[in-house]
Amino acid sequence: MDIADEDAPELQTLRQKVEYMLEKTFPGQKMSGRTFSELVKERGGSLSHSYFSNILAGKVTQPSEEILKALGLGFGVDWRFFKEESEVVGDVVAGLRFLAKRRTGEISGIAGRGVTEDGLPPELLEFALSLLAETPEKAPDETPDETPGKTPE
């Protein structure tokens, strides 16, 4: 199953992309311009709440690269997602869908394919490790006493 192909949303305009990211990044929350502006500031960027509101109103369609970078910081995604003709939109949408499916349990594991003798690329390994860190640990009675790879004494 290709996660990116499932009912791909129409994300052509900056407004559509920001609305999509608000819905997926802060589900069920009402994110005000002030709150988002503070979040961007906490993450090292700068974006005024009024400018953010203007983006949501469709009044801003071609912001500067600095504004796009601030949006990326606020949403925790590659800032290029917000560019007019972005090549990373599909990757970001697929990543968000993957994480949503991971949270709901629709995806329970990951299998590596095509791993070379050099191993996994650092980015993929980092991502896989972050998923493992999110996985709740099993109760002691569910975990075998043996450590994998060791022989019992």
VOBA-1610 file (N, C-alpha, C; in pm, whole numbers, padded with zeros to 5 digits, always signed):
BEGIN
Met+00084-00117+00000Met+00000+00000+00000Met+00088+00124+00000Asp+00062+00218-00087Asp+00138+00341-00094Asp+00064+00449-00017Ile+00121+00492+00093Ile+00056+00589+00181Ile+00031+00720+00107Ala+00121+00760+00019Ala+00110+00889-00048Ala-00006+00896-00145Asp-00054+00783-00197Asp-00158+00785-00298Asp-00300+00787-00242Glu-00318+00763-00114Glu-00451+00755-00056Glu-00516+00892-00049Asp-00615+00917-00133Asp-00691+01041-00128Asp-00603+01163-00107Ala-00506+01181-00193Ala-00413+01293-00179Ala-00490+01424-00180Pro-00467+01510-00080Pro-00539+01637-00074Pro-00489+01733-00181Glu-00573+01827-00216Glu-00538+01932-00312Glu-00461+02039-00235Leu-00331+02043-00253Leu-00247+02139-00182Leu-00167+02222-00281Gln-00235+02316-00343Gln-00170+02401-00442Gln-00129+02535-00385Thr-00218+02597-00307Thr-00190+02731-00257Thr-00127+02726-00119Leu-00065+02836-00082Leu-00005+02848+00050Leu-00114+02830+00157Arg-00228+02891+00136Arg-00339+02880+00232Arg-00381+02734+00251Gln-00395+02659+00141Gln-00434+02517+00150Gln-00330+02438+00229Lys-00204+02466+00204Lys-00097+02393+00273Lys-00096+02424+00422Val-00113+02551+00458Val-00113+02590+00599Val-00236+02532+00670Glu-00352+02538+00607Glu-00473+02481+00667Glu-00458+02331+00686Tyr-00400+02263+00588Tyr-00377+02119+00598Tyr-00283+02088+00715Met-00175+02165+00726Met-00079+02141+00833Met-00141+02171+00970Leu-00224+02271+00980Leu-00293+02299+01108Leu-00379+02181+01148Glu-00453+02129+01050Glu-00543+02016+01077Glu-00465+01891+01118Lys-00355+01863+01051Lys-00279+01741+01077Lys-00182+01752+01194Thr-00127+01871+01216Thr-00028+01888+01321Thr-00092+01914+01457Phe-00206+01982+01455Phe-00275+02015+01580Phe-00421+01969+01572Pro-00442+01838+01556Pro-00580+01788+01536Pro-00669+01820+01656Gly-00789+01869+01624Gly-00887+01899+01727Gly-00857+02023+01808Gln-00754+02097+01772Gln-00717+02219+01845Gln-00743+02342+01759Lys-00781+02450+01822Lys-00795+02578+01754Lys-00664+02652+01775Met-00586+02665+01669Met-00455+02729+01678Met-00470+02875+01635Ser-00456+02967+01730Ser-00465+03109+01698Ser-00334+03156+01635Gly-00343+03269+01567Gly-00223+03328+01509Gly-00119+03361+01614Arg-00165+03409+01730Arg-00073+03443+01839Arg-00002+03318+01892Thr-00078+03212+01911Thr-00021+03088+01963Thr+00082+03032+01865Phe+00047+03032+01735Phe+00141+02981+01635Phe+00265+03069+01628Ser+00246+03200+01635Ser+00358+03293+01632Ser+00453+03268+01749Glu+00398+03242+01867Glu+00481+03211+01985Glu+00557+03079+01966Leu+00490+02981+01907Leu+00553+02851+01880Leu+00673+02869+01787Val+00654+02946+01682Val+00764+02974+01587Val+00878+03043+01660Lys+00846+03139+01746Lys+00948+03212+01821Lys+01025+03117+01913Glu+00954+03026+01982Glu+01018+02928+02071Glu+01115+02839+01994Arg+01086+02817+01867Arg+01169+02728+01785Arg+01276+02803+01707Gly+01292+02931+01736Gly+01401+03008+01677Gly+01367+03088+01554Gly+01240+03102+01522Gly+01200+03176+01404Gly+01123+03302+01440Ser+01073+03368+01338Ser+00996+03490+01359Ser+00882+03496+01258Leu+00760+03511+01310Leu+00641+03523+01225Leu+00535+03595+01305Ser+00490+03709+01255Ser+00389+03784+01331Ser+00254+03715+01320His+00175+03731+01426His+00043+03667+01426His-00047+03726+01317Ser-00031+03856+01288Ser-00115+03917+01185Ser-00077+03865+01046Tyr+00052+03841+01023Tyr+00095+03787+00895Tyr+00042+03645+00878Phe+00048+03567+00986Phe-00005+03430+00983Phe-00155+03434+00953Ser-00228+03525+01014Ser-00372+03539+00989Ser-00398+03577+00843Asn-00311+03661+00788Asn-00326+03700+00648Asn-00301+03581+00553Ile-00212+03492+00591Ile-00190+03370+00512Ile-00317+03287+00513Leu-00377+03269+00631Leu-00500+03190+00642Leu-00618+03254+00571Ala-00615+03385+00559Ala-00722+03456+00489Ala-00700+03457+00338Gly-00586+03405+00294Gly-00556+03403+00151Gly-00502+03533+00098Lys-00470+03627+00186Lys-00419+03758+00143Lys-00271+03753+00108Val-00199+03655+00162Val-00057+03638+00131Val-00044+03512+00047Thr+00012+03526-00071Thr+00026+03410-00160Thr+00171+03378-00195Gln+00259+03477-00187Gln+00399+03456-00221Gln+00489+03521-00116Pro+00499+03459+00001Pro+00583+03516+00106Pro+00731+03494+00079Ser+00812+03562+00156Ser+00958+03547+00142Ser+01001+03409+00191Glu+01123+03374+00157Glu+01180+03247+00201Glu+01188+03242+00354Glu+01213+03357+00417Glu+01220+03363+00564Glu+01085+03325+00626Ile+00977+03370+00566Ile+00843+03336+00616Ile+00818+03187+00598Leu+00857+03134+00483Leu+00840+02990+00458Leu+00919+02909+00561Lys+01039+02954+00593Lys+01122+02885+00693Lys+01056+02893+00831Ala+00994+03006+00862Ala+00924+03020+00991Ala+00805+02924+00996Leu+00733+02910+00886Leu+00622+02815+00882Leu+00674+02672+00903Gly+00784+02640+00838Gly+00845+02508+00854Gly+00882+02481+00999Leu+00938+02581+01067Leu+00974+02566+01208Leu+00849+02542+01293Gly+00746+02621+01267Gly+00624+02610+01345Gly+00556+02476+01332Phe+00558+02421+01212Phe+00492+02292+01188Phe+00587+02173+01199Gly+00717+02201+01208Gly+00813+02092+01220Gly+00830+02012+01092Val+00822+02081+00979Val+00840+02015+00849Val+00940+02094+00765Asp+00984+02032+00658Asp+01074+02097+00563Asp+01003+02222+00508Trp+01067+02337+00520Trp+01006+02463+00478Trp+00970+02464+00330Arg+01038+02382+00251Arg+01011+02379+00106Arg+00870+02328+00076Phe+00807+02263+00175Phe+00668+02218+00160Phe+00578+02336+00122Phe+00609+02454+00171Phe+00523+02571+00152Phe+00553+02649+00024Lys+00659+02611-00048Lys+00692+02679-00173Lys+00580+02656-00275Glu+00572+02748-00370Glu+00463+02744-00469Glu+00461+02611-00545Glu+00572+02569-00597Glu+00578+02441-00668Glu+00677+02352-00595Ser+00632+02298-00484Ser+00720+02221-00399Ser+00729+02076-00441Glu+00850+02024-00435Glu+00872+01882-00466Glu+00858+01796-00341Val+00847+01858-00224Val+00841+01779-00101Val+00699+01763-00046Val+00600+01820-00112Val+00462+01811-00062Val+00421+01666-00043Gly+00444+01582-00143Gly+00407+01441-00134Gly+00478+01370-00020Asp+00606+01403+00002Asp+00682+01341+00111Asp+00625+01380+00247Val+00591+01507+00263Val+00537+01554+00391Val+00401+01491+00417Val+00314+01490+00316Val+00181+01429+00330Val+00195+01281+00364Ala+00283+01211+00295Ala+00303+01068+00322Ala+00355+01047+00464Gly+00447+01132+00507Gly+00501+01121+00642Gly+00395+01143+00748Leu+00309+01241+00726Leu+00201+01268+00822Leu+00102+01152+00826Arg+00072+01097+00711Arg-00020+00982+00706Arg+00042+00861+00777Phe+00171+00842+00754Phe+00240+00731+00820Phe+00232+00746+00972Leu+00263+00866+01021Leu+00260+00888+01166Leu+00120+00870+01222Ala+00018+00916+01148Ala-00120+00898+01194Ala-00155+00750+01202Lys-00114+00673+01102Lys-00141+00529+01102Lys-00062+00459+01212Arg+00057+00508+01240Arg+00139+00450+01346Arg+00072+00473+01482Arg+00019+00594+01501Arg-00048+00626+01627Arg-00175+00544+01649Thr-00248+00518+01541Thr-00373+00443+01554Thr-00351+00293+01554Gly-00228+00249+01527Gly-00198+00107+01529Gly-00219+00038+01394Glu-00257+00113+01290Glu-00273+00053+01158Glu-00139+00005+01103Ile-00031+00070+01144Ile+00104+00027+01109Ile+00172-00007+01241Ser+00219-00132+01252Ser+00277-00172+01379Ser+00428-00198+01371Gly+00483-00206+01251Gly+00625-00232+01240Gly+00678-00184+01108Ile+00808-00184+01098Ile+00875-00139+00976Ile+00976-00245+00936Ala+00980-00277+00808Ala+01079-00372+00757Ala+01169-00299+00658Gly+01299-00315+00675Gly+01393-00252+00584Gly+01413-00338+00460Arg+01411-00277+00344Arg+01436-00348+00219Arg+01546-00275+00145Gly+01626-00349+00077Gly+01732-00288-00004Gly+01842-00226+00080Val+01862-00278+00201Val+01969-00225+00285Val+02102-00270+00227Thr+02191-00176+00205Thr+02321-00206+00146Thr+02420-00249+00253Glu+02541-00282+00211Glu+02642-00322+00308Glu+02681-00207+00400Asp+02651-00084+00359Asp+02678+00033+00444Asp+02570+00050+00551Gly+02464-00029+00543Gly+02355-00018+00641Gly+02252+00085+00598Leu+02171+00126+00694Leu+02067+00225+00667Leu+02127+00365+00658Pro+02068+00451+00574Pro+02111+00590+00574Pro+02085+00650+00713Pro+02167+00744+00759Pro+02151+00801+00893Pro+02012+00857+00920Glu+01950+00921+00819Glu+01817+00979+00838Glu+01713+00871+00865Leu+01721+00760+00791Leu+01626+00651+00809Leu+01647+00583+00943Leu+01771+00564+00981Leu+01800+00503+01110Leu+01748+00591+01224Glu+01772+00721+01215Glu+01723+00816+01315Glu+01571+00809+01326Phe+01503+00804+01211Phe+01357+00795+01209Phe+01310+00666+01273Ala+01372+00555+01238Ala+01333+00425+01294Ala+01354+00424+01445Leu+01464+00479+01491Leu+01490+00484+01635Leu+01389+00572+01707Ser+01347+00681+01642Ser+01247+00768+01705Ser+01114+00695+01720Leu+01080+00610+01623Leu+00956+00533+01633Leu+00965+00431+01746Leu+01081+00370+01760Leu+01100+00274+01868Leu+01088+00342+02004Ala+01138+00463+02013Ala+01130+00537+02139Ala+00986+00568+02176Glu+00898+00582+02075Glu+00757+00610+02100Glu+00678+00486+02137Thr+00731+00367+02109Thr+00660+00243+02133Thr+00657+00215+02282Pro+00536+00193+02340Pro+00531+00165+02483Pro+00600+00033+02514Glu+00670+00030+02628Glu+00739-00092+02667Glu+00639-00195+02715Lys+00672-00322+02693Lys+00585-00431+02736Lys+00596-00450+02886Ala+00489-00505+02944Ala+00490-00536+03087Ala+00591-00646+03112Pro+00651-00653+03231Pro+00755-00752+03260Pro+00710-00896+03235Asp+00583-00929+03260Asp+00538-01066+03240Asp+00524-01102+03093Glu+00526-01002+03005Glu+00516-01028+02861Glu+00653-01038+02796Thr+00758-00998+02865Thr+00892-00994+02808Thr+00969-01118+02851Pro+01026-01192+02756Pro+01106-01309+02794Pro+01229-01267+02873Asp+01277-01356+02959Asp+01394-01327+03042Asp+01523-01329+02962Glu+01520-01391+02847Glu+01643-01405+02766Glu+01666-01281+02683Thr+01790-01242+02670Thr+01827-01131+02583Thr+01854-01190+02446Pro+01792-01132+02339Pro+01815-01187+02205Pro+01963-01193+02172Gly+02005-01303+02115Gly+02143-01319+02073Gly+02232-01382+02179Lys+02184-01392+02303Lys+02263-01453+02409Lys+02211-01593+02435Thr+02300-01679+02473Thr+02260-01815+02506Thr+02236-01824+02655Pro+02131-01894+02699Pro+02104-01905+02842Pro+02217-01979+02912Glu+02247-01936+03037Glu+02355-01998+03113Glu+02306-02113+03196
//
